[in-house]
Amino acid sequence: MHLISQYKGLPKQVYIICCARIITAMGAFIFSFTTLLMTGILGMSEIAAGYMSVAGSFSSLCGAVTCGRLADRFDRKKVLLIIISVNVLNLLIGGFVVFRKLVLINILIQCFCFSGFIPVLAAMISDVTVPSNRKESFSLLYLCINIGYSMGQVIAGQLFYNYTRWIFWGQGIAFLLSGLVILFFLKDMPSIADIKHAQAMMQTSEPLPVYTKEKKGSFIKAFLKDHILVVFLMAIVLVQYAHAQITYLMPLQLSNMFGLEASAKWNSYMWFTNGVCCIVLTPLLLNVTKRFSQIINVSIAAFTYVIGMGGFYFLKSEQNLWTILLFTVVWTAGEVLVNTGTGVFIADRAEPQYRASYQSLYSLSSDFGRCLGPLTMGYILLVCTYGQGWLITASVCLVAVLILTFCYRMYRKEQSRI
């Protein structure tokens, strides 16, 4: 029962945001099938699909940074509703042009809006929580994402092959519904002025931690002076580089081995397994790891990627398709640790007036890793097999583990000065 009770007593705004996020996750159809859409329906080559994935990641990066900065300057709720409105219209149009290469523009806009949506929500959760309940709040958000996502991917796997237009229209409807939830039910959110006033009051009543004093100044200066966060995000780039191969390398491998229809089916099975495991593992891992530093948790996550993604090397015939599900369980444990811990770590190191911008750093580093993933792997596949591609991915994760070990030593020294 403790696994459930740890999510009780959180601010009501957190529960409303989580409800909206379940809806968008349930309708997140495009994300898992973009590679198959480009190669299987639009007839693009693996290299061309890789370049398009890079463009999508760059668009996501721009969306995270732009929307994060806007949400730090204007009302976060209004910024969020504008993002949702633009994306709903974009997805409606995308459904009509899905069989033409014109749809690539809609995919890029979707990437921009979706990545802009994420740091704004994360900042809103940071605004209404305190360090003592922030870990549980972010964990609940991630749990809700996967409740929706696990259901949505089964639906998406069926829609993709027979009702492709509804990949876009279904996601548009989900975004519309989440926007209505936020518009009508999300109340009592602090304004930017309230946040700055609260920060000023806190600074007059309590001494600032050493690392916070060192970071005073503009957002960019504050970030660059936080060497621990800079090194931490370097490791996140590598971790997300590896994770990007799940949506790039895996669909290509399955499509090459078993054909488009079987690839769509097994891809949906993999994401369904991922979603179910996230639902089960999130409260368990929160209970076990919340006493650890988030740097340690992400180190553990990177190591699970080494095992989980390196294990796909053995996927060579129909007889061992079960390895997809087995190793998905392994890397999913790491995904849980990354997604529940990174936002908390960044929020704890951010000054309140820069929360959305700081949260966009996670999206920025993630998107940069996802940008490099398809681009480099497309060329690697010219000289390597799919199995060797997975071994290279596992090696990248080992480098991330080493970087995080160095980062933790820096963190320990910092904490000894506080």
Secondary structure, DSSP 8 states (H G I E B T S, - for coil): -HHHHTTTT--HHHHHHHHHHHHHHHT--SGGGHHHIIIIIS---HHHHHHHHHHHHHHHHHHHHHHHHHHHHS-HHHHHHHHHHHHHHHHHHHHHTTTSTTHHHHHHHHHHHHHHHHHHHHHHHHHT--HHHHHHHHHHHHHHHHHHHHHHHHHHHHHHHH-THHHHHHHHHHHHHHHHHHHHH------HHHHHHHHHHHHHHS---HHHHHT-SSHHHHHHH-HHHHHHHHHHHHHHHHHHHHHHHHHHHHHHHH-HHHHHHHHHHHHHHHHHHHHHHHHHHHHHHTTS-HHHHHHHHHHHHHHHHHGGGG--SGGGTHHHHHHHHHHHHHHHHHHHHHHHHHHHHS-GGGHHHHHHHHHHHHHHHHHHHHHHHHHHHHHS-HHHHHHHHHHHHHHHHHHHHHHHHHHHHHHHT-
